[in-house]
Amino acid sequence: MTSFSVKFPQVASFGHTVSHAKNRRNRAFKYNLQTVTMVGDDGKKLKMRVPARMLRTMKKNGVVKKAAAAK
């Protein structure tokens, strides 16, 4: 496994919070970050915080094992 480092923006996107009276306030949609421990080719453990959507992709591609990500 090669080195895997990803930088994310602070927020995923922007939108509005809409009240019952239809008042709109700005809000930021944040990433659903999960802590994952991966093992590299050299046997060293690497802890990363990745979004849940990327975690699904990493499981699908075999970068992270399914048991390692589940708690």
N, CA, C and O atoms as a Tripos MOL2 file, in Angstrom:
@<TRIPOS>MOLECULE
protein
  284   283    71     0     0
PROTEIN
NO_CHARGES

@<TRIPOS>ATOM
      1 N           0.8360   -1.1710    0.0000 N.3       1 MET1
      2 CA          0.0000    0.0000    0.0000 C.3       1 MET1
      3 C           0.8860    1.2410    0.0000 C.2       1 MET1
      4 O           1.8200    1.3360    0.7960 O.2       1 MET1
      5 N           0.6060    2.1660   -0.8630 N.am      2 THR2
      6 CA          1.3590    3.4010   -0.9040 C.3       2 THR2
      7 C           0.8590    4.3360    0.1770 C.2       2 THR2
      8 O          -0.1560    4.0760    0.8240 O.2       2 THR2
      9 N           1.5850    5.4290    0.3660 N.am      3 SER3
     10 CA          1.1460    6.3850    1.3730 C.3       3 SER3
     11 C          -0.1900    6.9850    0.9530 C.2       3 SER3
     12 O          -0.4140    7.2620   -0.2260 O.2       3 SER3
     13 N          -1.0510    7.1770    1.9010 N.am      4 PHE4
     14 CA         -2.4120    7.6200    1.6170 C.3       4 PHE4
     15 C          -2.7110    8.8180    2.4890 C.2       4 PHE4
     16 O          -3.0480    8.6640    3.6630 O.2       4 PHE4
     17 N          -2.5930   10.0050    1.9310 N.am      5 SER5
     18 CA         -2.9100   11.2010    2.6990 C.3       5 SER5
     19 C          -3.8500   12.0750    1.8790 C.2       5 SER5
     20 O          -3.6100   12.3380    0.7010 O.2       5 SER5
     21 N          -4.8980   12.5080    2.5120 N.am      6 VAL6
     22 CA         -5.9080   13.3060    1.8290 C.3       6 VAL6
     23 C          -6.2200   14.5080    2.6890 C.2       6 VAL6
     24 O          -6.3920   14.3790    3.9020 O.2       6 VAL6
     25 N          -6.2960   15.6800    2.0730 N.am      7 LYS7
     26 CA         -6.7020   16.8960    2.7690 C.3       7 LYS7
     27 C          -8.1150   17.2380    2.3340 C.2       7 LYS7
     28 O          -8.4510   17.1230    1.1550 O.2       7 LYS7
     29 N          -8.9390   17.6550    3.2720 N.am      8 PHE8
     30 CA        -10.3060   18.0170    2.9920 C.3       8 PHE8
     31 C         -10.5250   19.4720    3.3390 C.2       8 PHE8
     32 O          -9.8800   19.9950    4.2480 O.2       8 PHE8
     33 N         -11.4290   20.1370    2.6270 N.am      9 PRO9
     34 CA        -11.8240   21.4820    3.0650 C.3       9 PRO9
     35 C         -12.5300   21.4000    4.4170 C.2       9 PRO9
     36 O         -12.9310   20.3160    4.8420 O.2       9 PRO9
     37 N         -12.6810   22.5250    5.0860 N.am     10 GLN10
     38 CA        -13.3030   22.5190    6.4100 C.3      10 GLN10
     39 C         -14.7550   22.0540    6.3560 C.2      10 GLN10
     40 O         -15.2050   21.3180    7.2340 O.2      10 GLN10
     41 N         -15.4860   22.4790    5.3330 N.am     11 VAL11
     42 CA        -16.8970   22.1100    5.2240 C.3      11 VAL11
     43 C         -17.1490   21.4920    3.8640 C.2      11 VAL11
     44 O         -16.4700   21.8090    2.8880 O.2      11 VAL11
     45 N         -18.1380   20.6000    3.8090 N.am     12 ALA12
     46 CA        -18.4570   19.9240    2.5650 C.3      12 ALA12
     47 C         -19.1830   20.8590    1.6070 C.2      12 ALA12
     48 O         -18.8580   20.9060    0.4200 O.2      12 ALA12
     49 N         -20.1600   21.6020    2.1120 N.am     13 SER13
     50 CA        -20.8920   22.5530    1.2750 C.3      13 SER13
     51 C         -21.6500   23.5210    2.1780 C.2      13 SER13
     52 O         -21.6640   23.3690    3.3990 O.2      13 SER13
     53 N         -22.2750   24.5100    1.5630 N.am     14 PHE14
     54 CA        -23.0480   25.4990    2.2950 C.3      14 PHE14
     55 C         -24.5100   25.3870    1.9110 C.2      14 PHE14
     56 O         -24.8420   24.9060    0.8280 O.2      14 PHE14
     57 N         -25.3780   25.8310    2.7980 N.am     15 GLY15
     58 CA        -26.8040   25.8080    2.5200 C.3      15 GLY15
     59 C         -27.5260   26.7000    3.5150 C.2      15 GLY15
     60 O         -26.9340   27.6240    4.0720 O.2      15 GLY15
     61 N         -28.7860   26.4290    3.7340 N.am     16 HIS16
     62 CA        -29.5930   27.2130    4.6450 C.3      16 HIS16
     63 C         -30.2990   26.3090    5.6440 C.2      16 HIS16
     64 O         -30.6930   25.1890    5.3210 O.2      16 HIS16
     65 N         -30.4530   26.8160    6.8650 N.am     17 THR17
     66 CA        -31.3510   26.2270    7.8330 C.3      17 THR17
     67 C         -32.6760   26.9560    7.6690 C.2      17 THR17
     68 O         -32.7160   28.1830    7.7620 O.2      17 THR17
     69 N         -33.7480   26.2370    7.4300 N.am     18 VAL18
     70 CA        -35.0450   26.8570    7.1690 C.3      18 VAL18
     71 C         -35.9740   26.5320    8.3320 C.2      18 VAL18
     72 O         -36.2210   25.3630    8.6280 O.2      18 VAL18
     73 N         -36.4870   27.5700    8.9900 N.am     19 SER19
     74 CA        -37.3960   27.3770   10.1190 C.3      19 SER19
     75 C         -38.8150   27.1410    9.6220 C.2      19 SER19
     76 O         -39.0870   27.1950    8.4230 O.2      19 SER19
     77 N         -39.6990   26.8830   10.5530 N.am     20 HIS20
     78 CA        -41.1000   26.6550   10.2030 C.3      20 HIS20
     79 C         -41.7140   27.9060    9.5660 C.2      20 HIS20
     80 O         -42.6070   27.8110    8.7250 O.2      20 HIS20
     81 N         -41.2220   29.0780    9.9790 N.am     21 ALA21
     82 CA        -41.7090   30.3510    9.4290 C.3      21 ALA21
     83 C         -40.9730   30.7280    8.1500 C.2      21 ALA21
     84 O         -41.1090   31.8490    7.6570 O.2      21 ALA21
     85 N         -40.1930   29.7910    7.6120 N.am     22 LYS22
     86 CA        -39.4400   29.9710    6.3610 C.3      22 LYS22
     87 C         -38.3250   31.0160    6.4680 C.2      22 LYS22
     88 O         -37.8940   31.5740    5.4590 O.2      22 LYS22
     89 N         -37.8630   31.2780    7.6920 N.am     23 ASN23
     90 CA        -36.6880   32.1330    7.8500 C.3      23 ASN23
     91 C         -35.4580   31.3190    7.4860 C.2      23 ASN23
     92 O         -35.3410   30.1600    7.8820 O.2      23 ASN23
     93 N         -34.5570   31.9040    6.7480 N.am     24 ARG24
     94 CA        -33.3720   31.1860    6.2900 C.3      24 ARG24
     95 C         -32.1200   31.7450    6.9430 C.2      24 ARG24
     96 O         -31.8910   32.9540    6.9690 O.2      24 ARG24
     97 N         -31.3110   30.8200    7.4750 N.am     25 ARG25
     98 CA        -30.0100   31.1800    8.0470 C.3      25 ARG25
     99 C         -28.9560   30.3480    7.3520 C.2      25 ARG25
    100 O         -29.2080   29.2020    6.9780 O.2      25 ARG25
    101 N         -27.7700   30.9230    7.1750 N.am     26 ASN26
    102 CA        -26.6760   30.1840    6.5510 C.3      26 ASN26
    103 C         -26.1820   29.0940    7.4840 C.2      26 ASN26
    104 O         -26.1350   29.2730    8.7010 O.2      26 ASN26
    105 N         -25.8190   27.9740    6.9040 N.am     27 ARG27
    106 CA        -25.2160   26.8930    7.6740 C.3      27 ARG27
    107 C         -24.2170   26.1730    6.7950 C.2      27 ARG27
    108 O         -24.2530   26.2790    5.5690 O.2      27 ARG27
    109 N         -23.3310   25.4420    7.4360 N.am     28 ALA28
    110 CA        -22.3230   24.6640    6.7150 C.3      28 ALA28
    111 C         -22.5670   23.1910    6.9740 C.2      28 ALA28
    112 O         -22.7400   22.7720    8.1180 O.2      28 ALA28
    113 N         -22.5820   22.4090    5.9090 N.am     29 PHE29
    114 CA        -22.6820   20.9670    6.0330 C.3      29 PHE29
    115 C         -21.2790   20.4350    6.2340 C.2      29 PHE29
    116 O         -20.4110   20.6430    5.3850 O.2      29 PHE29
    117 N         -21.0410   19.7540    7.3380 N.am     30 LYS30
    118 CA        -19.7030   19.2610    7.6600 C.3      30 LYS30
    119 C         -19.5720   17.7900    7.2950 C.2      30 LYS30
    120 O         -20.5670   17.0880    7.1170 O.2      30 LYS30
    121 N         -18.3330   17.3370    7.1860 N.am     31 TYR31
    122 CA        -18.0740   15.9490    6.8510 C.3      31 TYR31
    123 C         -18.3710   15.0460    8.0440 C.2      31 TYR31
    124 O         -18.2280   15.4620    9.1940 O.2      31 TYR31
    125 N         -18.7830   13.8200    7.7700 N.am     32 ASN32
    126 CA        -19.0140   12.8090    8.7880 C.3      32 ASN32
    127 C         -17.6980   12.0420    8.9480 C.2      32 ASN32
    128 O         -17.5190   10.9820    8.3490 O.2      32 ASN32
    129 N         -16.7790   12.5770    9.7560 N.am     33 LEU33
    130 CA        -15.4430   12.0050    9.8750 C.3      33 LEU33
    131 C         -15.4390   10.7960   10.8050 C.2      33 LEU33
    132 O         -16.0410   10.8150   11.8790 O.2      33 LEU33
    133 N         -14.7530    9.7520   10.3710 N.am     34 GLN34
    134 CA        -14.5960    8.5240   11.1390 C.3      34 GLN34
    135 C         -13.1020    8.2470   11.2990 C.2      34 GLN34
    136 O         -12.3240    8.4880   10.3750 O.2      34 GLN34
    137 N         -12.7010    7.7470   12.4520 N.am     35 THR35
    138 CA        -11.3070    7.3890   12.6810 C.3      35 THR35
    139 C         -11.0990    5.9440   12.2590 C.2      35 THR35
    140 O         -11.8280    5.0490   12.6880 O.2      35 THR35
    141 N         -10.0930    5.7230   11.4090 N.am     36 VAL36
    142 CA         -9.8190    4.4000   10.8590 C.3      36 VAL36
    143 C          -8.3570    4.0810   11.0920 C.2      36 VAL36
    144 O          -7.5010    4.9490   10.9190 O.2      36 VAL36
    145 N          -8.0550    2.8560   11.4800 N.am     37 THR37
    146 CA         -6.6800    2.3920   11.6230 C.3      37 THR37
    147 C          -6.3720    1.4600   10.4640 C.2      37 THR37
    148 O          -7.0570    0.4580   10.2540 O.2      37 THR37
    149 N          -5.3290    1.8040    9.7130 N.am     38 MET38
    150 CA         -4.9110    0.9840    8.5860 C.3      38 MET38
    151 C          -3.5220    0.4480    8.8660 C.2      38 MET38
    152 O          -2.7600    1.0430    9.6280 O.2      38 MET38
    153 N          -3.1950   -0.6700    8.2540 N.am     39 VAL39
    154 CA         -1.8750   -1.2660    8.3950 C.3      39 VAL39
    155 C          -1.1830   -1.1670    7.0470 C.2      39 VAL39
    156 O          -1.7210   -1.6060    6.0300 O.2      39 VAL39
    157 N           0.0190   -0.5860    7.0410 N.am     40 GLY40
    158 CA          0.7730   -0.4300    5.8080 C.3      40 GLY40
    159 C           1.5240   -1.6930    5.4400 C.2      40 GLY40
    160 O           1.4630   -2.6950    6.1530 O.2      40 GLY40
    161 N           2.2370   -1.6400    4.3170 N.am     41 ASP41
    162 CA          3.0180   -2.7860    3.8700 C.3      41 ASP41
    163 C           4.1420   -3.1260    4.8490 C.2      41 ASP41
    164 O           4.5130   -4.2900    5.0040 O.2      41 ASP41
    165 N           4.6750   -2.0980    5.5030 N.am     42 ASP42
    166 CA          5.7580   -2.3210    6.4510 C.3      42 ASP42
    167 C           5.2650   -2.7750    7.8210 C.2      42 ASP42
    168 O           6.0760   -3.0110    8.7160 O.2      42 ASP42
    169 N           3.9640   -2.9020    7.9990 N.am     43 GLY43
    170 CA          3.4040   -3.3880    9.2510 C.3      43 GLY43
    171 C           3.0820   -2.2940   10.2500 C.2      43 GLY43
    172 O           2.5760   -2.5910   11.3330 O.2      43 GLY43
    173 N           3.3560   -1.0390    9.9260 N.am     44 LYS44
    174 CA          3.0650    0.0630   10.8370 C.3      44 LYS44
    175 C           1.5860    0.4290   10.7480 C.2      44 LYS44
    176 O           0.9840    0.4240    9.6740 O.2      44 LYS44
    177 N           1.0190    0.7480   11.9160 N.am     45 LYS45
    178 CA         -0.3670    1.1700   11.9610 C.3      45 LYS45
    179 C          -0.4460    2.6630   11.6730 C.2      45 LYS45
    180 O           0.3830    3.4470   12.1350 O.2      45 LYS45
    181 N          -1.4460    3.0340   10.9120 N.am     46 LEU46
    182 CA         -1.6420    4.4210   10.5310 C.3      46 LEU46
    183 C          -3.0770    4.7970   10.8540 C.2      46 LEU46
    184 O          -4.0130    4.1950   10.3260 O.2      46 LEU46
    185 N          -3.2590    5.8020   11.7300 N.am     47 LYS47
    186 CA         -4.5900    6.2660   12.0870 C.3      47 LYS47
    187 C          -4.9400    7.4570   11.2220 C.2      47 LYS47
    188 O          -4.1560    8.3950   11.0790 O.2      47 LYS47
    189 N          -6.1360    7.4050   10.6460 N.am     48 MET48
    190 CA         -6.5910    8.4940    9.7870 C.3      48 MET48
    191 C          -8.0330    8.8290   10.1140 C.2      48 MET48
    192 O          -8.7890    7.9930   10.6070 O.2      48 MET48
    193 N          -8.3960   10.0710    9.8290 N.am     49 ARG49
    194 CA         -9.7930   10.4880    9.9230 C.3      49 ARG49
    195 C         -10.2810   10.7380    8.5160 C.2      49 ARG49
    196 O          -9.8000   11.6420    7.8330 O.2      49 ARG49
    197 N         -11.2340    9.9400    8.0840 N.am     50 VAL50
    198 CA        -11.7420   10.0390    6.7180 C.3      50 VAL50
    199 C         -13.2610   10.1750    6.7570 C.2      50 VAL50
    200 O         -13.8990    9.6920    7.6920 O.2      50 VAL50
    201 N         -13.8450   10.8240    5.7570 N.am     51 PRO51
    202 CA        -15.3010   10.9050    5.6910 C.3      51 PRO51
    203 C         -15.9140    9.5260    5.4690 C.2      51 PRO51
    204 O         -15.2710    8.6350    4.9150 O.2      51 PRO51
    205 N         -17.1530    9.3580    5.9020 N.am     52 ALA52
    206 CA        -17.8340    8.0740    5.7760 C.3      52 ALA52
    207 C         -17.9620    7.6460    4.3220 C.2      52 ALA52
    208 O         -17.8780    6.4550    4.0230 O.2      52 ALA52
    209 N         -18.1610    8.5830    3.4240 N.am     53 ARG53
    210 CA        -18.2910    8.2540    2.0080 C.3      53 ARG53
    211 C         -16.9800    7.6920    1.4560 C.2      53 ARG53
    212 O         -16.9860    6.7440    0.6700 O.2      53 ARG53
    213 N         -15.8580    8.2810    1.8740 N.am     54 MET54
    214 CA        -14.5630    7.7700    1.4190 C.3      54 MET54
    215 C         -14.2560    6.4310    2.0700 C.2      54 MET54
    216 O         -13.6050    5.5800    1.4630 O.2      54 MET54
    217 N         -14.7180    6.2350    3.3000 N.am     55 LEU55
    218 CA        -14.5060    4.9700    3.9910 C.3      55 LEU55
    219 C         -15.1840    3.8290    3.2360 C.2      55 LEU55
    220 O         -14.6220    2.7400    3.1230 O.2      55 LEU55
    221 N         -16.3860    4.0750    2.7200 N.am     56 ARG56
    222 CA        -17.0780    3.0620    1.9210 C.3      56 ARG56
    223 C         -16.2640    2.7140    0.6730 C.2      56 ARG56
    224 O         -16.1560    1.5450    0.3020 O.2      56 ARG56
    225 N         -15.6950    3.7310    0.0320 N.am     57 THR57
    226 CA        -14.8950    3.4990   -1.1700 C.3      57 THR57
    227 C         -13.6300    2.7290   -0.8320 C.2      57 THR57
    228 O         -13.2170    1.8480   -1.5870 O.2      57 THR57
    229 N         -13.0050    3.0570    0.3110 N.am     58 MET58
    230 CA        -11.7840    2.3680    0.7130 C.3      58 MET58
    231 C         -12.0710    0.9010    1.0300 C.2      58 MET58
    232 O         -11.2600    0.0340    0.7060 O.2      58 MET58
    233 N         -13.2150    0.6100    1.6590 N.am     59 LYS59
    234 CA        -13.5920   -0.7760    1.9410 C.3      59 LYS59
    235 C         -13.8210   -1.5420    0.6390 C.2      59 LYS59
    236 O         -13.4080   -2.6930    0.5020 O.2      59 LYS59
    237 N         -14.4840   -0.8880   -0.3080 N.am     60 LYS60
    238 CA        -14.7930   -1.5220   -1.5860 C.3      60 LYS60
    239 C         -13.5230   -1.8720   -2.3550 C.2      60 LYS60
    240 O         -13.4610   -2.9150   -3.0050 O.2      60 LYS60
    241 N         -12.5060   -1.0020   -2.2840 N.am     61 ASN61
    242 CA        -11.2560   -1.2130   -3.0020 C.3      61 ASN61
    243 C         -10.2650   -2.0500   -2.2110 C.2      61 ASN61
    244 O          -9.1950   -2.3690   -2.7290 O.2      61 ASN61
    245 N         -10.5820   -2.4180   -0.9710 N.am     62 GLY62
    246 CA         -9.7140   -3.2790   -0.1910 C.3      62 GLY62
    247 C          -8.6060   -2.5720    0.5610 C.2      62 GLY62
    248 O          -7.6850   -3.2240    1.0520 O.2      62 GLY62
    249 N          -8.6720   -1.2480    0.6640 N.am     63 VAL63
    250 CA         -7.6370   -0.5150    1.3960 C.3      63 VAL63
    251 C          -7.8260   -0.7100    2.8990 C.2      63 VAL63
    252 O          -6.8540   -0.8250    3.6450 O.2      63 VAL63
    253 N          -9.0810   -0.7460    3.3320 N.am     64 VAL64
    254 CA         -9.4190   -0.9380    4.7450 C.3      64 VAL64
    255 C         -10.2750   -2.1860    4.8380 C.2      64 VAL64
    256 O         -11.1840   -2.3910    4.0340 O.2      64 VAL64
    257 N          -9.9790   -3.0170    5.8250 N.am     65 LYS65
    258 CA        -10.7940   -4.2150    6.0250 C.3      65 LYS65
    259 C         -12.0850   -3.8340    6.7170 C.2      65 LYS65
    260 O         -12.1310   -2.8540    7.4600 O.2      65 LYS65
    261 N         -13.1220   -4.5960    6.4790 N.am     66 LYS66
    262 CA        -14.4330   -4.2710    7.0210 C.3      66 LYS66
    263 C         -14.4550   -4.3590    8.5280 C.2      66 LYS66
    264 O         -15.1210   -3.5510    9.1760 O.2      66 LYS66
    265 N         -13.7460   -5.3170    9.1130 N.am     67 ALA67
    266 CA        -13.7450   -5.4920   10.5670 C.3      67 ALA67
    267 C         -12.9750   -4.3680   11.2460 C.2      67 ALA67
    268 O         -13.3000   -3.9940   12.3720 O.2      67 ALA67
    269 N         -11.9570   -3.8220   10.5780 N.am     68 ALA68
    270 CA        -11.1340   -2.7840   11.1960 C.3      68 ALA68
    271 C         -11.8990   -1.4790   11.3280 C.2      68 ALA68
    272 O         -11.6430   -0.7140   12.2580 O.2      68 ALA68
    273 N         -12.8190   -1.2050   10.4350 N.am     69 ALA69
    274 CA        -13.5360    0.0520   10.4690 C.3      69 ALA69
    275 C         -14.7620    0.0040   11.3730 C.2      69 ALA69
    276 O         -15.1960    1.0450   11.8680 O.2      69 ALA69
    277 N         -15.3190   -1.1510   11.5950 N.am     70 ALA70
    278 CA        -16.5130   -1.2680   12.4190 C.3      70 ALA70
    279 C         -16.1360   -1.3060   13.9020 C.2      70 ALA70
    280 O         -15.1320   -1.9070   14.2870 O.2      70 ALA70
    281 N         -16.9480   -0.6630   14.7120 N.am     71 LYS71
    282 CA        -16.6990   -0.6760   16.1510 C.3      71 LYS71
    283 C         -17.9070   -1.1350   16.8850 C.2      71 LYS71
    284 O         -17.8910   -1.2130   18.1130 O.2      71 LYS71
@<TRIPOS>BOND
     1     1     2 1
     2     2     3 1
     3     3     4 2
     4     3     5 am
     5     5     6 1
     6     6     7 1
     7     7     8 2
     8     7     9 am
     9     9    10 1
    10    10    11 1
    11    11    12 2
    12    11    13 am
    13    13    14 1
    14    14    15 1
    15    15    16 2
    16    15    17 am
    17    17    18 1
    18    18    19 1
    19    19    20 2
    20    19    21 am
    21    21    22 1
    22    22    23 1
    23    23    24 2
    24    23    25 am
    25    25    26 1
    26    26    27 1
    27    27    28 2
    28    27    29 am
    29    29    30 1
    30    30    31 1
    31    31    32 2
    32    31    33 am
    33    33    34 1
    34    34    35 1
    35    35    36 2
    36    35    37 am
    37    37    38 1
    38    38    39 1
    39    39    40 2
    40    39    41 am
    41    41    42 1
    42    42    43 1
    43    43    44 2
    44    43    45 am
    45    45    46 1
    46    46    47 1
    47    47    48 2
    48    47    49 am
    49    49    50 1
    50    50    51 1
    51    51    52 2
    52    51    53 am
    53    53    54 1
    54    54    55 1
    55    55    56 2
    56    55    57 am
    57    57    58 1
    58    58    59 1
    59    59    60 2
    60    59    61 am
    61    61    62 1
    62    62    63 1
    63    63    64 2
    64    63    65 am
    65    65    66 1
    66    66    67 1
    67    67    68 2
    68    67    69 am
    69    69    70 1
    70    70    71 1
    71    71    72 2
    72    71    73 am
    73    73    74 1
    74    74    75 1
    75    75    76 2
    76    75    77 am
    77    77    78 1
    78    78    79 1
    79    79    80 2
    80    79    81 am
    81    81    82 1
    82    82    83 1
    83    83    84 2
    84    83    85 am
    85    85    86 1
    86    86    87 1
    87    87    88 2
    88    87    89 am
    89    89    90 1
    90    90    91 1
    91    91    92 2
    92    91    93 am
    93    93    94 1
    94    94    95 1
    95    95    96 2
    96    95    97 am
    97    97    98 1
    98    98    99 1
    99    99   100 2
   100    99   101 am
   101   101   102 1
   102   102   103 1
   103   103   104 2
   104   103   105 am
   105   105   106 1
   106   106   107 1
   107   107   108 2
   108   107   109 am
   109   109   110 1
   110   110   111 1
   111   111   112 2
   112   111   113 am
   113   113   114 1
   114   114   115 1
   115   115   116 2
   116   115   117 am
   117   117   118 1
   118   118   119 1
   119   119   120 2
   120   119   121 am
   121   121   122 1
   122   122   123 1
   123   123   124 2
   124   123   125 am
   125   125   126 1
   126   126   127 1
   127   127   128 2
   128   127   129 am
   129   129   130 1
   130   130   131 1
   131   131   132 2
   132   131   133 am
   133   133   134 1
   134   134   135 1
   135   135   136 2
   136   135   137 am
   137   137   138 1
   138   138   139 1
   139   139   140 2
   140   139   141 am
   141   141   142 1
   142   142   143 1
   143   143   144 2
   144   143   145 am
   145   145   146 1
   146   146   147 1
   147   147   148 2
   148   147   149 am
   149   149   150 1
   150   150   151 1
   151   151   152 2
   152   151   153 am
   153   153   154 1
   154   154   155 1
   155   155   156 2
   156   155   157 am
   157   157   158 1
   158   158   159 1
   159   159   160 2
   160   159   161 am
   161   161   162 1
   162   162   163 1
   163   163   164 2
   164   163   165 am
   165   165   166 1
   166   166   167 1
   167   167   168 2
   168   167   169 am
   169   169   170 1
   170   170   171 1
   171   171   172 2
   172   171   173 am
   173   173   174 1
   174   174   175 1
   175   175   176 2
   176   175   177 am
   177   177   178 1
   178   178   179 1
   179   179   180 2
   180   179   181 am
   181   181   182 1
   182   182   183 1
   183   183   184 2
   184   183   185 am
   185   185   186 1
   186   186   187 1
   187   187   188 2
   188   187   189 am
   189   189   190 1
   190   190   191 1
   191   191   192 2
   192   191   193 am
   193   193   194 1
   194   194   195 1
   195   195   196 2
   196   195   197 am
   197   197   198 1
   198   198   199 1
   199   199   200 2
   200   199   201 am
   201   201   202 1
   202   202   203 1
   203   203   204 2
   204   203   205 am
   205   205   206 1
   206   206   207 1
   207   207   208 2
   208   207   209 am
   209   209   210 1
   210   210   211 1
   211   211   212 2
   212   211   213 am
   213   213   214 1
   214   214   215 1
   215   215   216 2
   216   215   217 am
   217   217   218 1
   218   218   219 1
   219   219   220 2
   220   219   221 am
   221   221   222 1
   222   222   223 1
   223   223   224 2
   224   223   225 am
   225   225   226 1
   226   226   227 1
   227   227   228 2
   228   227   229 am
   229   229   230 1
   230   230   231 1
   231   231   232 2
   232   231   233 am
   233   233   234 1
   234   234   235 1
   235   235   236 2
   236   235   237 am
   237   237   238 1
   238   238   239 1
   239   239   240 2
   240   239   241 am
   241   241   242 1
   242   242   243 1
   243   243   244 2
   244   243   245 am
   245   245   246 1
   246   246   247 1
   247   247   248 2
   248   247   249 am
   249   249   250 1
   250   250   251 1
   251   251   252 2
   252   251   253 am
   253   253   254 1
   254   254   255 1
   255   255   256 2
   256   255   257 am
   257   257   258 1
   258   258   259 1
   259   259   260 2
   260   259   261 am
   261   261   262 1
   262   262   263 1
   263   263   264 2
   264   263   265 am
   265   265   266 1
   266   266   267 1
   267   267   268 2
   268   267   269 am
   269   269   270 1
   270   270   271 1
   271   271   272 2
   272   271   273 am
   273   273   274 1
   274   274   275 1
   275   275   276 2
   276   275   277 am
   277   277   278 1
   278   278   279 1
   279   279   280 2
   280   279   281 am
   281   281   282 1
   282   282   283 1
   283   283   284 2
@<TRIPOS>SUBSTRUCTURE
     1 MET1         2 RESIDUE 1 A MET
     2 THR2         6 RESIDUE 1 A THR
     3 SER3        10 RESIDUE 1 A SER
     4 PHE4        14 RESIDUE 1 A PHE
     5 SER5        18 RESIDUE 1 A SER
     6 VAL6        22 RESIDUE 1 A VAL
     7 LYS7        26 RESIDUE 1 A LYS
     8 PHE8        30 RESIDUE 1 A PHE
     9 PRO9        34 RESIDUE 1 A PRO
    10 GLN10       38 RESIDUE 1 A GLN
    11 VAL11       42 RESIDUE 1 A VAL
    12 ALA12       46 RESIDUE 1 A ALA
    13 SER13       50 RESIDUE 1 A SER
    14 PHE14       54 RESIDUE 1 A PHE
    15 GLY15       58 RESIDUE 1 A GLY
    16 HIS16       62 RESIDUE 1 A HIS
    17 THR17       66 RESIDUE 1 A THR
    18 VAL18       70 RESIDUE 1 A VAL
    19 SER19       74 RESIDUE 1 A SER
    20 HIS20       78 RESIDUE 1 A HIS
    21 ALA21       82 RESIDUE 1 A ALA
    22 LYS22       86 RESIDUE 1 A LYS
    23 ASN23       90 RESIDUE 1 A ASN
    24 ARG24       94 RESIDUE 1 A ARG
    25 ARG25       98 RESIDUE 1 A ARG
    26 ASN26      102 RESIDUE 1 A ASN
    27 ARG27      106 RESIDUE 1 A ARG
    28 ALA28      110 RESIDUE 1 A ALA
    29 PHE29      114 RESIDUE 1 A PHE
    30 LYS30      118 RESIDUE 1 A LYS
    31 TYR31      122 RESIDUE 1 A TYR
    32 ASN32      126 RESIDUE 1 A ASN
    33 LEU33      130 RESIDUE 1 A LEU
    34 GLN34      134 RESIDUE 1 A GLN
    35 THR35      138 RESIDUE 1 A THR
    36 VAL36      142 RESIDUE 1 A VAL
    37 THR37      146 RESIDUE 1 A THR
    38 MET38      150 RESIDUE 1 A MET
    39 VAL39      154 RESIDUE 1 A VAL
    40 GLY40      158 RESIDUE 1 A GLY
    41 ASP41      162 RESIDUE 1 A ASP
    42 ASP42      166 RESIDUE 1 A ASP
    43 GLY43      170 RESIDUE 1 A GLY
    44 LYS44      174 RESIDUE 1 A LYS
    45 LYS45      178 RESIDUE 1 A LYS
    46 LEU46      182 RESIDUE 1 A LEU
    47 LYS47      186 RESIDUE 1 A LYS
    48 MET48      190 RESIDUE 1 A MET
    49 ARG49      194 RESIDUE 1 A ARG
    50 VAL50      198 RESIDUE 1 A VAL
    51 PRO51      202 RESIDUE 1 A PRO
    52 ALA52      206 RESIDUE 1 A ALA
    53 ARG53      210 RESIDUE 1 A ARG
    54 MET54      214 RESIDUE 1 A MET
    55 LEU55      218 RESIDUE 1 A LEU
    56 ARG56      222 RESIDUE 1 A ARG
    57 THR57      226 RESIDUE 1 A THR
    58 MET58      230 RESIDUE 1 A MET
    59 LYS59      234 RESIDUE 1 A LYS
    60 LYS60      238 RESIDUE 1 A LYS
    61 ASN61      242 RESIDUE 1 A ASN
    62 GLY62      246 RESIDUE 1 A GLY
    63 VAL63      250 RESIDUE 1 A VAL
    64 VAL64      254 RESIDUE 1 A VAL
    65 LYS65      258 RESIDUE 1 A LYS
    66 LYS66      262 RESIDUE 1 A LYS
    67 ALA67      266 RESIDUE 1 A ALA
    68 ALA68      270 RESIDUE 1 A ALA
    69 ALA69      274 RESIDUE 1 A ALA
    70 ALA70      278 RESIDUE 1 A ALA
    71 LYS71      282 RESIDUE 1 A LYS
